[in-house]
Amino acid sequence: MQVEGLGTTVISYTDEIKTYFEQQVEGLKAQHEEEKSRYENQIHKLKITAIEYENKYIEIKERYDLLIYRRFVRSAEQIPYDDKQQLLFTSEEKPVEIPEEEKKAEKTEVKSYTRNKSGRKPIDSKIRRVERIIDIPEEEKTCACGAILSRIGEETSEKLQIIEPKIYVEKIIRPKYACRCCEGTEDEDKPTVRIAAVEPSMIPRSIASASLLSWVFTHKFEDHLPYYRQEKQFERIGVEISRQDMSNWQQHIYKKLTPLFKLLKETVKSGPVMQMDETSVKVMSGMKNVKEKSENGKLDIHKGWMWLARGGPPNKKVIWYEYHESRAGKHAKEFLEGYSGYLQTDGYDGYDYAVKDKPDIIQVGCFAHSRRYFFEASKASKSGKSAEEGIKYIRRLYKLEDKLRAEKLSEDNFLKERKKDAQPILEEFKSWLLKRADEIQPTGLMGKAINYALNQWDKMTAYLDSYHLTPDNNACENAIRPFVLGRKNWILCGSPEGAKGSCGIYSLIETARQNDIVPSHYLTALFERAPYASSLDDWEKLLPWNIFSN
């Protein structure tokens, strides 16, 4: 009995040991699986992190390459037609096959032509000629045989001469008249001393004539010459005109022409299409922490914004500059009050806010901005060849636009033909964009180019609905370029009021240019006639498209 009990105890003990080790094994297995899962998660996270860092590196490298390209290569957005041309920094791993029909479309037949004669171009015949004869001495005009030499021809050459600008003082004399007999007692209805009335001028009791004001403003706002440089120019010809005087003239003219500016603002909103753009400007709003002649005083300079609108009827184009302290969309919204029609801009979302509650305004995008993104990607992205393909789609739209504009079709026929020919290109382009969007890193240059095009697609293709619309906003950008060029010279505006005054003069000059009028001629005529304007009809006659027709 005892042996049997011992065996049972041994068996029970063995089972306990077995159970214990099985539990230990199961625990180790569970621990192993847990650690394995944890390590796999860590490896997965590290792989994701590595991919993120790799993408970030690619993104930063593309930005760096783009900065290098912008710094050392000319800014013209031109893509070579030769597909074998190497990219500046990188090449795509897998070349993109260009459709055969597109290759055929790019081939053009080169006809024979007559080569122009090399050398300097002749000077314009409209320029006045002054002849100067260089002759041989009289004693050399007699031959050894005694006969007088005959003039058998001549050789001519031309040189351009320039006369420095001349300035003169117009001395205005107003004779006074009085009666020496009765000293005016017999004619009490009239003044005793009679004298002609003073002619009205833009700036009373000032030395500034219409021609001088036109000269000063044209040099600053068209030729980008700051007032302090003009001050030096005047000193060289013996005239003292300070930069402060010129600044004060600018502000006085701006206030004097307020009725004219109101008419321009109304006209810019009266056309079927308006284009808008904006650019930054540094504005000095005074001094802070200033003690008398203290070196601790610092200029209070802030970043303002110049907003530009281009619009008006087709034969009365207006360029309107307006200054605001920020880039907030509320400024565009306020400006667009009362306007209905198409609004063509870039992809800045401030314009989305501006037209949010304005159903009468239809937004239109800009293919030139989309093309710019693809161009940058073509120069600094690994997907450069694909970017060039995107540019080729946009190029086809421009070729079609130029072709149809050159045919001088009626508005209805033009719209019909443009939609018919552009729609297949756009459909093919969008399909290509959607396909490439799934294959390209969204944060890279190529990804940004594709996303911009897709996000702006409905706006960019809206140009097909109006004869007055083109694929891009370039006309507006060209109008704001003079301000950007001038900004490099005069750096900042002296005050917010000065910035607004600059807007007024820029609006006059660029509007004159849009209507094929020489800005200096328009300003001179305007400053001569504006002092006599007293009614709305008088001011309307001073608009650029009216002033020389009266």
ZAMARGU-4260 file (C-alpha; in steps of 0.2 Angstrom, whole numbers, plus 5000, padded with zeros to 4 digits):
<rodrens>
0) 5000/5000/5000 | 5014/5012/5004 | 5023/5008/4987 | 5007/5012/4978 | 5005/5028/4987
5) 5023/5033/4983 | 5021/5030/4965 | 5005/5041/4965 | 5015/5054/4973 | 5029/5053/4961
10) 5017/5054/4946 | 5008/5069/4954 | 5025/5078/4957 | 5030/5074/4939 | 5014/5081/4932
15) 5017/5097/4942 | 5034/5099/4936 | 5028/5096/4918 | 5014/5108/4920 | 5026/5121/4927
20) 5038/5120/4913 | 5024/5121/4900 | 5018/5137/4909 | 5036/5143/4908 | 5038/5139/4890
25) 5021/5147/4886 | 5026/5162/4896 | 5043/5163/4887 | 5034/5161/4870 | 5022/5175/4874
30) 5036/5186/4880 | 5045/5182/4864 | 5030/5186/4853 | 5028/5202/4863 | 5046/5208/4861
35) 5046/5202/4843 | 5030/5213/4840 | 5038/5227/4849 | 5054/5226/4839 | 5044/5224/4823
40) 5034/5240/4827 | 5051/5249/4831 | 5058/5243/4815 | 5043/5249/4806 | 5043/5266/4814
45) 5062/5267/4810 | 5058/5263/4792 | 5045/5276/4791 | 5056/5289/4800 | 5070/5284/4787
50) 5058/5287/4773 | 5052/5304/4780 | 5070/5309/4782 | 5074/5304/4765 | 5059/5313/4758
55) 5064/5328/4768 | 5082/5327/4761 | 5076/5326/4744 | 5064/5341/4747 | 5078/5352/4755
60) 5090/5347/4741 | 5077/5352/4728 | 5075/5369/4736 | 5094/5371/4737 | 5096/5367/4719
65) 5082/5379/4714 | 5091/5393/4724 | 5107/5389/4715 | 5098/5390/4698 | 5090/5406/4702
70) 5106/5414/4708 | 5117/5409/4694 | 5106/5406/4679 | 5095/5419/4669 | 5077/5420/4675
75) 5069/5417/4658 | 5057/5402/4659 | 5063/5393/4643 | 5064/5375/4641 | 5075/5368/4627
80) 5066/5359/4613 | 5080/5346/4612 | 5075/5331/4623 | 5093/5326/4624 | 5098/5342/4633
85) 5104/5337/4650 | 5096/5344/4666 | 5106/5356/4677 | 5107/5346/4692 | 5099/5329/4691
90) 5091/5317/4678 | 5076/5306/4680 | 5079/5288/4683 | 5066/5282/4670 | 5064/5294/4655
95) 5046/5298/4651 | 5040/5293/4634 | 5033/5308/4624 | 5018/5305/4614 | 5022/5303/4596
100) 5009/5315/4590 | 5016/5328/4602 | 5033/5325/4594 | 5026/5328/4577 | 5017/5344/4583
105) 5034/5351/4588 | 5042/5348/4571 | 5041/5364/4560 | 5047/5366/4542 | 5061/5378/4541
110) 5060/5388/4525 | 5075/5396/4516 | 5078/5415/4520 | 5089/5429/4516 | 5102/5432/4529
115) 5103/5450/4536 | 5118/5460/4533 | 5130/5459/4549 | 5135/5475/4557 | 5127/5489/4566
120) 5109/5494/4563 | 5106/5510/4555 | 5101/5525/4566 | 5083/5529/4565 | 5080/5541/4550
125) 5067/5551/4561 | 5081/5558/4571 | 5087/5576/4566 | 5103/5576/4556 | 5117/5589/4558
130) 5130/5588/4544 | 5148/5591/4548 | 5160/5591/4533 | 5178/5585/4536 | 5187/5591/4520
135) 5205/5591/4514 | 5215/5608/4514 | 5212/5620/4499 | 5230/5618/4493 | 5228/5599/4491
140) 5213/5602/4479 | 5225/5606/4465 | 5233/5592/4455 | 5251/5593/4450 | 5246/5596/4432
145) 5238/5612/4437 | 5220/5606/4436 | 5207/5609/4450 | 5202/5592/4458 | 5183/5588/4455
150) 5172/5581/4469 | 5168/5563/4463 | 5159/5556/4478 | 5160/5556/4497 | 5160/5544/4512
155) 5148/5546/4526 | 5147/5540/4544 | 5135/5544/4558 | 5138/5547/4576 | 5125/5550/4590
160) 5127/5566/4599 | 5118/5570/4615 | 5114/5587/4623 | 5112/5588/4642 | 5094/5593/4648
165) 5092/5612/4648 | 5082/5621/4661 | 5076/5639/4660 | 5066/5650/4671 | 5050/5656/4665
170) 5048/5674/4672 | 5029/5678/4672 | 5026/5697/4672 | 5008/5704/4675 | 5008/5723/4672
175) 4998/5734/4683 | 4987/5748/4677 | 4980/5763/4685 | 4972/5780/4680 | 4984/5795/4684
180) 4970/5808/4682 | 4956/5802/4693 | 4965/5788/4702 | 4950/5777/4699 | 4936/5789/4707
185) 4926/5790/4691 | 4926/5771/4689 | 4921/5764/4706 | 4914/5747/4699 | 4932/5742/4695
190) 4948/5741/4706 | 4959/5756/4706 | 4974/5745/4701 | 4970/5733/4687 | 4981/5717/4684
195) 4978/5701/4676 | 4973/5686/4687 | 4986/5673/4692 | 4985/5658/4681 | 4979/5643/4691
200) 4993/5630/4693 | 4994/5612/4701 | 5004/5619/4716 | 5001/5638/4719 | 5016/5649/4724
205) 5028/5635/4719 | 5042/5635/4706 | 5035/5618/4700 | 5028/5620/4682 | 5019/5606/4673
210) 5034/5601/4663 | 5045/5600/4679 | 5032/5589/4688 | 5031/5578/4674 | 5050/5576/4673
215) 5052/5573/4691 | 5038/5560/4692 | 5043/5551/4676 | 5061/5549/4681 | 5055/5541/4698
220) 5041/5531/4693 | 5045/5526/4675 | 5064/5527/4676 | 5065/5521/4694 | 5077/5536/4699
225) 5074/5540/4718 | 5072/5558/4723 | 5089/5559/4731 | 5097/5555/4715 | 5087/5568/4706
230) 5092/5581/4719 | 5110/5578/4714 | 5106/5579/4695 | 5098/5596/4698 | 5113/5602/4708
235) 5124/5598/4693 | 5114/5610/4682 | 5114/5624/4696 | 5096/5621/4703 | 5092/5618/4721
240) 5077/5606/4723 | 5077/5596/4738 | 5071/5578/4739 | 5058/5584/4752 | 5051/5597/4740
245) 5049/5583/4727 | 5040/5572/4740 | 5029/5586/4745 | 5024/5590/4727 | 5020/5571/4725
250) 5008/5572/4739 | 5000/5588/4734 | 4997/5582/4716 | 4989/5566/4723 | 4977/5576/4734
255) 4973/5588/4719 | 4969/5574/4707 | 4957/5565/4719 | 4942/5567/4707 | 4952/5559/4693
260) 4957/5545/4704 | 4939/5541/4708 | 4935/5540/4689 | 4949/5528/4686 | 4944/5517/4700
265) 4926/5517/4694 | 4932/5513/4676 | 4943/5498/4682 | 4928/5490/4688 | 4917/5493/4673
270) 4925/5480/4661 | 4920/5462/4659 | 4937/5456/4666 | 4948/5461/4681 | 4965/5455/4685
275) 4973/5457/4702 | 4990/5454/4709 | 5000/5461/4725 | 5018/5463/4730 | 5026/5468/4746
280) 5034/5485/4750 | 5044/5492/4766 | 5036/5507/4773 | 5043/5519/4786 | 5030/5524/4799
285) 5040/5536/4809 | 5053/5534/4823 | 5052/5525/4840 | 5063/5526/4855 | 5069/5542/4849
290) 5079/5555/4860 | 5086/5571/4853 | 5100/5565/4840 | 5101/5549/4850 | 5110/5535/4841
295) 5098/5523/4850 | 5083/5529/4839 | 5077/5515/4828 | 5067/5517/4812 | 5049/5509/4813
300) 5049/5500/4797 | 5035/5488/4793 | 5030/5477/4778 | 5015/5484/4768 | 5007/5478/4752
305) 5004/5486/4735 | 4988/5479/4727 | 4986/5481/4709 | 4970/5479/4698 | 4970/5479/4679
310) 4953/5481/4671 | 4941/5492/4662 | 4932/5491/4644 | 4943/5484/4630 | 4947/5502/4624
315) 4949/5510/4641 | 4961/5499/4650 | 4966/5505/4668 | 4980/5500/4680 | 4975/5504/4698
320) 4987/5503/4712 | 4981/5503/4730 | 4992/5502/4746 | 4986/5493/4762 | 4996/5488/4777
325) 4993/5469/4775 | 4989/5456/4763 | 4973/5451/4771 | 4959/5446/4759 | 4948/5459/4766
330) 4956/5472/4756 | 4952/5464/4740 | 4935/5461/4746 | 4932/5479/4750 | 4940/5484/4733
335) 4928/5472/4723 | 4912/5480/4730 | 4901/5484/4716 | 4911/5474/4703 | 4903/5459/4693
340) 4912/5449/4680 | 4928/5438/4679 | 4942/5440/4692 | 4958/5432/4686 | 4972/5430/4699
345) 4985/5418/4705 | 4982/5404/4718 | 4983/5416/4733 | 4968/5411/4745 | 4965/5429/4750
350) 4955/5430/4733 | 4944/5415/4738 | 4939/5425/4754 | 4936/5441/4744 | 4923/5433/4732
355) 4916/5421/4745 | 4899/5430/4746 | 4900/5438/4728 | 4890/5426/4716 | 4892/5439/4702
360) 4911/5437/4702 | 4918/5422/4693 | 4936/5417/4698 | 4949/5413/4684 | 4966/5405/4687
365) 4982/5407/4679 | 4991/5394/4668 | 5007/5404/4669 | 5009/5401/4688 | 5006/5383/4685
370) 5019/5383/4672 | 5031/5391/4684 | 5030/5377/4696 | 5033/5364/4683 | 5048/5375/4676
375) 5056/5375/4694 | 5053/5357/4695 | 5061/5354/4678 | 5077/5363/4684 | 5079/5356/4702
380) 5069/5340/4703 | 5073/5322/4701 | 5057/5321/4690 | 5063/5335/4678 | 5058/5326/4662
385) 5041/5324/4669 | 5040/5342/4673 | 5045/5346/4655 | 5031/5335/4649 | 5019/5346/4660
390) 5026/5361/4652 | 5023/5355/4635 | 5004/5352/4638 | 5003/5371/4644 | 5013/5376/4629
395) 5001/5368/4617 | 4987/5378/4625 | 4997/5394/4622 | 5000/5389/4604 | 4982/5387/4601
400) 4978/5404/4609 | 4990/5413/4598 | 4984/5404/4582 | 4966/5408/4585 | 4970/5426/4591
405) 4979/5429/4575 | 4965/5423/4564 | 4954/5438/4570 | 4938/5428/4572 | 4922/5435/4579
410) 4919/5432/4598 | 4907/5418/4596 | 4918/5409/4583 | 4933/5411/4593 | 4925/5404/4609
415) 4918/5389/4599 | 4935/5385/4591 | 4945/5388/4607 | 4934/5376/4617 | 4933/5363/4603
420) 4952/5362/4601 | 4957/5365/4619 | 4946/5353/4627 | 4956/5337/4621 | 4972/5345/4627
425) 4965/5349/4644 | 4957/5331/4646 | 4974/5323/4642 | 4983/5335/4653 | 4972/5331/4668
430) 4973/5313/4666 | 4992/5314/4666 | 4991/5325/4681 | 4980/5312/4691 | 4992/5298/4686
435) 5008/5307/4691 | 5000/5313/4707 | 5000/5294/4713 | 5018/5292/4709 | 5026/5308/4715
440) 5031/5314/4733 | 5018/5328/4736 | 5030/5339/4746 | 5043/5339/4732 | 5044/5352/4718
445) 5035/5341/4706 | 5022/5336/4719 | 5019/5354/4722 | 5017/5358/4704 | 5005/5344/4701
450) 4995/5348/4717 | 4994/5367/4712 | 4987/5362/4694 | 4974/5350/4701 | 4968/5362/4715
455) 4967/5376/4703 | 4960/5366/4688 | 4942/5373/4688 | 4948/5391/4689 | 4962/5389/4676
460) 4950/5381/4663 | 4937/5395/4666 | 4946/5406/4654 | 4937/5396/4640 | 4921/5405/4644
465) 4926/5423/4639 | 4933/5430/4623 | 4942/5443/4634 | 4951/5431/4645 | 4968/5423/4641
470) 4976/5408/4649 | 4986/5418/4661 | 4987/5434/4672 | 5003/5440/4664 | 4996/5457/4659
475) 4993/5461/4677 | 5011/5455/4682 | 5019/5465/4668 | 5009/5481/4675 | 5016/5478/4693
480) 5034/5475/4687 | 5039/5493/4686 | 5035/5495/4704 | 5046/5480/4708 | 5060/5487/4698
485) 5059/5504/4706 | 5058/5496/4724 | 5076/5489/4721 | 5082/5508/4720 | 5072/5517/4732
490) 5071/5503/4745 | 5056/5509/4755 | 5042/5522/4756 | 5044/5536/4769 | 5027/5535/4776
495) 5010/5526/4773 | 5004/5543/4765 | 5019/5543/4753 | 5015/5525/4748 | 4997/5530/4744
500) 5004/5545/4734 | 5016/5533/4724 | 5000/5522/4720 | 4992/5537/4712 | 5007/5542/4701
505) 5010/5524/4696 | 4992/5522/4691 | 4993/5537/4680 | 5009/5532/4672 | 5004/5514/4669
510) 4986/5518/4663 | 4994/5530/4650 | 5005/5516/4645 | 4991/5504/4643 | 4982/5516/4631
515) 4998/5518/4620 | 5001/5536/4627 | 5019/5542/4631 | 5018/5544/4650 | 5028/5560/4651
520) 5017/5568/4637 | 5001/5563/4647 | 5007/5570/4663 | 5013/5586/4656 | 4996/5589/4648
525) 4987/5583/4663 | 4996/5595/4675 | 4993/5610/4663 | 4974/5607/4661 | 4969/5600/4679
530) 4970/5617/4688 | 4956/5623/4676 | 4945/5607/4680 | 4929/5611/4691 | 4916/5599/4686
535) 4915/5580/4683 | 4914/5583/4664 | 4930/5593/4665 | 4939/5578/4674 | 4932/5565/4662
540) 4941/5575/4648 | 4957/5573/4657 | 4957/5554/4657 | 4971/5546/4646 | 4959/5541/4632
545) 4951/5558/4631 | 4964/5571/4635 | 4972/5572/4617 | 4955/5570/4608 | 4948/5587/4614
</rodrens>
